[in-house]
């Protein structure tokens, strides 16, 4: 049983959403703990070119390292581990279990993300292909990098068709390959593909490999060679911990956020505040339905952190102790205070 004083917030997941929230919450002078399993999708990115502020791009692992450093600078405690159980007590406190033993928290932010389903290939080969840009998972992120190249999309149905047509704005050479047997397409989907000039190939797509600077896919029509392949096979959202405490899910398996009337101001509080259907439990990033982008995850992390701070303050004042010593930090002299607006009570 956990006996230590509860953290103000436990953040589960150390990707862009979780680490952004950690930076905000520590700068709110709150006691927070981050527990990260170390498998953020951001760490897969060889070089992100659409993340603002990095004209030459930035490696995903390096971005996460910088974010961890920034959070720790303000006092965030970050531990590499996997939380395997989450409970909510009758007193409203959460108890999480991982290698360090049970820990309690007044609030929990789930930034646990999701995992893309991979094509059938060796794990090490897959990772090498990703590092070389031969396998890609995010056309919004890196479609620009396949401009006028030969691109394959492994997928079927709405997801595969949508991704193939999206990529058609970057290159005229796009092929949609069925992952299993014949492509499962409606008449409307076939018409869209034909109008866009997207080639279609029946599967199964198997024995994905590399040949020099190209990637190959074995199909029912033989071995096909591409400059890059986008698997559009869906993903698995990591919602298990939220389900343990009763959080409701949307039909697509992502967290369904709460909608309720605020009795004090009559405003309609909806999912942009990042509250789930369980009081004190919040979610941000890819685990929530929305745009799977680093910038979007960061925005949700900042919103979640501000909501957490204000919800905690509504329960008990977060007044600064006049006897508290000011923490000396090496922060830039020029701050954002001139432009910041604190949305008190938001």
C-alpha positions in Angstrom: 0.0 0.0 0.0 1.3 3.5 -0.9 2.1 5.6 2.2 4.0 8.6 0.7 2.2 11.9 0.2 0.3 11.8 -3.1 1.7 13.6 -6.1 -0.4 16.5 -7.5 -0.3 14.7 -10.8 1.0 11.5 -12.2 1.8 11.7 -15.9 1.8 8.3 -17.6 3.7 8.6 -20.9 6.8 10.6 -21.8 6.1 11.6 -25.4 5.4 15.2 -26.7 2.1 15.4 -24.9 3.2 14.1 -21.5 6.5 16.1 -21.5 4.8 19.3 -22.5 2.3 18.8 -19.6 5.3 18.1 -17.3 6.9 21.4 -18.2 3.7 23.3 -17.6 2.8 21.6 -14.3 6.3 22.0 -12.8 6.2 25.7 -13.7 2.8 25.8 -11.9 4.9 24.7 -8.8 3.1 21.4 -8.7 4.6 18.1 -7.6 4.5 15.7 -10.5 5.9 12.3 -11.5 6.3 11.2 -15.1 6.5 7.4 -15.8 7.5 6.6 -19.3 7.8 3.1 -20.9 10.3 4.5 -23.4 8.4 3.6 -26.6 7.0 6.9 -27.8 6.2 7.0 -31.5 8.1 10.3 -31.6 11.3 8.3 -31.0 10.8 6.5 -34.3 11.2 9.7 -36.3 14.5 9.9 -38.1 14.1 13.6 -38.9 11.0 15.7 -38.5 10.9 18.6 -41.0 7.4 20.0 -40.2 8.0 20.7 -36.5 8.2 24.5 -36.2 11.4 26.0 -35.0 13.8 23.5 -36.6 14.5 24.7 -40.2 16.9 21.8 -40.8 14.7 19.2 -39.0 15.2 17.4 -35.7 15.5 13.7 -34.8 12.7 12.4 -32.7 14.9 11.0 -29.9 16.8 14.3 -29.7 13.5 16.3 -29.4 12.4 14.0 -26.6 15.8 14.4 -24.9 15.5 18.1 -25.0 11.9 18.1 -23.6 12.9 15.8 -20.8 15.8 18.1 -19.9 13.5 21.1 -19.9 11.0 19.4 -17.7 13.7 18.2 -15.2 15.1 21.7 -15.1 11.9 22.8 -13.3 11.8 19.8 -11.0 9.9 17.1 -12.9 10.7 13.5 -11.7 10.9 11.2 -14.7 11.2 7.4 -14.4 11.5 4.8 -17.1 9.0 2.1 -16.3 5.7 0.7 -17.4 2.6 1.3 -15.3 0.7 -1.9 -15.2 -2.2 -1.0 -12.9 -4.3 2.1 -12.1 -7.0 2.3 -9.4 -9.1 5.1 -8.0 -9.8 5.1 -4.2 -13.0 6.1 -2.5 -11.3 9.3 -1.3 -10.7 10.3 -5.0 -7.0 9.6 -5.1 -5.5 7.4 -7.8 -3.0 4.6 -7.1 -0.7 3.5 -9.8 1.6 0.4 -9.7 4.9 0.0 -11.5 8.4 -1.2 -10.5 8.8 1.5 -7.8 5.8 0.1 -6.0 2.3 1.8 -5.6 2.3 5.5 -5.8 -0.7 7.9 -5.2 -1.7 11.0 -7.1 -4.5 13.6 -6.9 -4.8 13.5 -10.7 -3.6 11.4 -13.6 -2.8 12.4 -17.1 -2.8 9.5 -19.6 -0.4 10.3 -22.5 0.1 6.7 -23.4 -0.3 7.1 -27.2 -0.8 4.3 -29.7 1.2 1.8 -31.7 1.0 1.5 -35.5 0.4 -2.0 -36.9 3.5 -3.1 -38.8 3.8 -4.9 -42.1 5.1 -8.5 -42.1 8.8 -8.2 -41.8 11.8 -8.7 -39.4 11.8 -6.2 -36.5 15.4 -5.1 -37.1 14.8 -4.8 -40.8 11.7 -2.7 -40.2 13.6 -0.3 -37.9 16.4 0.1 -40.4 13.9 0.8 -43.2 12.2 3.4 -41.0 15.5 5.1 -40.3 16.2 5.3 -44.0 12.8 6.6 -44.9 11.8 3.5 -46.8 8.9 2.8 -44.5 6.9 5.8 -43.4 3.7 6.0 -41.3 2.7 9.7 -41.4 2.0 11.3 -44.8 1.0 14.5 -43.1 4.5 14.6 -41.5 6.7 13.4 -44.4 4.7 13.3 -47.6 6.8 16.2 -48.8 9.8 13.9 -48.7 8.3 11.5 -51.3 7.5 14.2 -53.8 7.6 12.7 -57.3 8.8 9.3 -56.0 7.3 5.8 -56.4 5.2 5.1 -53.4 3.3 2.0 -52.2 0.5 2.0 -49.6 -0.3 -1.3 -47.9 -3.9 -1.1 -46.8 -7.5 -1.5 -47.8 -10.9 0.0 -47.2 -11.4 3.5 -46.1 -8.0 3.9 -44.4 -6.0 2.6 -47.3 -7.9 4.5 -49.9 -7.8 7.7 -47.9 -4.0 7.5 -47.5 -3.4 6.6 -51.1 -5.4 9.6 -52.3 -3.8 11.9 -49.8 -0.3 10.9 -51.1 -1.5 11.5 -54.7 -1.0 15.2 -54.1 2.8 14.6 -53.7 3.4 12.1 -56.5 1.7 10.7 -59.5 3.1 7.2 -58.8 1.0 5.7 -56.0 0.0 2.0 -55.7 -2.5 0.6 -53.2 -1.7 -3.0 -52.1 -4.1 -5.2 -50.3 -2.6 -6.5 -47.0 -4.4 -9.8 -47.2 -6.2 -11.1 -50.3 -8.2 -9.1 -52.7 -8.7 -5.4 -52.1 -12.0 -4.7 -50.3 -13.3 -1.6 -52.0 -16.8 -0.2 -52.6 -17.7 1.1 -56.1 -17.3 4.6 -54.8 -13.8 3.9 -53.5 -12.8 2.3 -56.8 -14.0 5.3 -58.7 -12.0 7.7 -56.5 -8.9 5.6 -57.0 -9.3 5.5 -60.7 -10.0 9.2 -60.9 -6.8 9.9 -59.0 -4.8 7.5 -61.1 -3.9 5.3 -58.1 -2.9 1.8 -59.2 -4.4 -1.2 -57.2 -2.8 -4.6 -56.5 -4.3 -7.6 -54.8 -2.4 -9.1 -51.8 -1.4 -10.7 -49.8 1.4 -8.1 -49.1 4.2 -10.2 -47.6 8.0 -10.6 -47.5 8.6 -6.8 -47.2 12.3 -6.3 -47.7 15.0 -3.9 -48.9 17.0 -3.8 -52.1 19.6 -1.1 -52.2 17.9 2.3 -51.7 14.4 0.8 -52.4 11.9 -1.3 -50.5 10.2 -4.3 -52.0 6.8 -6.0 -51.4 5.9 -9.5 -52.5 2.3 -9.4 -53.9 -0.1 -11.6 -55.9 1.3 -9.9 -59.0 4.9 -10.5 -58.1 7.7 -8.5 -56.4 7.1 -4.7 -56.5 9.7 -2.1 -55.8 9.1 1.4 -54.3 11.1 4.3 -53.0 8.9 4.3 -49.9 6.0 2.3 -48.5 3.3 3.6 -46.2 1.6 0.8 -44.1 -2.0 1.9 -43.6 -2.9 -1.0 -41.3 -4.5 0.8 -38.4 -3.2 1.2 -34.9 -3.7 0.1 -31.4 -4.5 2.8 -28.8 -3.2 2.3 -25.3 -6.3 2.9 -23.3 -6.0 -0.1 -20.8 -5.2 2.0 -17.8 -8.1 4.4 -18.3 -10.4 1.4 -18.7 -9.3 0.1 -15.4 -10.9 3.1 -13.6 -13.9 3.2 -15.8 -13.1 5.8 -18.5 -15.5 5.6 -21.5 -14.2 5.1 -25.0 -15.3 6.3 -28.3 -16.2 3.9 -31.0 -12.8 4.1 -32.6 -11.2 3.0 -29.2 -9.9 6.5 -28.3 -10.8 8.3 -25.1 -14.2 9.9 -25.1 -14.0 13.2 -23.2 -16.7 14.5 -20.9 -19.3 17.1 -21.8 -21.1 18.8 -19.0 -22.5 22.2 -18.0 -20.4 24.3 -15.6 -22.9 25.4 -13.0 -20.9 28.5 -12.2 -20.7 30.2 -15.5 -23.1 28.2 -17.7 -20.3 27.5 -20.3 -20.3 24.2 -22.1 -17.1 22.3 -21.1 -16.2 19.7 -23.7 -13.2 17.7 -24.8 -10.9 20.5 -25.6 -10.2 20.7 -21.8 -8.9 17.1 -22.0 -11.1 15.8 -19.1 -12.2 12.1 -19.5 -15.4 10.8 -18.1 -13.6 10.0 -14.8 -13.1 12.9 -12.5 -9.4 13.6 -12.0 -8.4 11.6 -15.1 -7.2 13.4 -18.1 -5.9 12.3 -21.5 -3.7 14.0 -24.2 -1.9 13.1 -27.4 -2.5 10.2 -29.7 -4.6 8.3 -27.1 -7.3 11.0 -27.7 -9.1 11.2 -31.1 -7.6 13.9 -33.2 -4.7 14.9 -35.4 -1.6 12.6 -34.8 1.0 15.3 -34.9 3.7 16.4 -32.4 2.4 20.0 -32.5 -1.1 18.9 -31.8 0.0 16.6 -28.9 2.0 19.4 -27.4 -1.0 21.7 -27.5 -3.2 19.1 -25.8 -0.5 18.6 -23.2 -0.5 22.3 -22.4 -4.3 22.4 -22.3 -4.5 19.3 -20.1 -1.9 20.7 -17.7 -3.7 24.0 -17.3 -7.0 22.2 -16.7 -5.4 20.0 -14.1 -3.9 23.0 -12.3 -7.2 24.8 -12.3 -9.2 21.8 -11.2 -6.8 21.2 -8.3 -7.1 24.8 -7.4 -10.8 24.6 -7.3 -10.6 21.9 -4.7 -7.9 23.5 -2.5 -6.1 26.9 -3.0 -2.6 26.6 -4.6 -1.3 29.6 -2.7 2.4 30.1 -2.5 3.9 29.6 0.9 5.5 33.0 1.9 8.3 31.0 3.6 9.1 29.0 0.5 12.6 29.6 -0.9 12.6 30.8 -4.5 14.2 28.2 -6.7 17.2 29.6 -8.6 17.0 28.5 -12.3 19.0 29.3 -15.3 16.1 30.7 -17.3 16.2 33.2 -20.1 16.0 36.9 -18.9 13.4 37.5 -21.7 10.3 35.6 -20.7 6.9 35.2 -22.3 5.1 37.0 -19.4 4.3 40.1 -21.5 2.3 37.9 -23.8 1.0 35.3 -21.5 -2.6 35.4 -20.3 -3.6 33.2 -17.4 -7.1 31.9 -17.9 -8.0 31.7 -14.3 -10.9 29.4 -13.6 -10.9 28.1 -17.2 
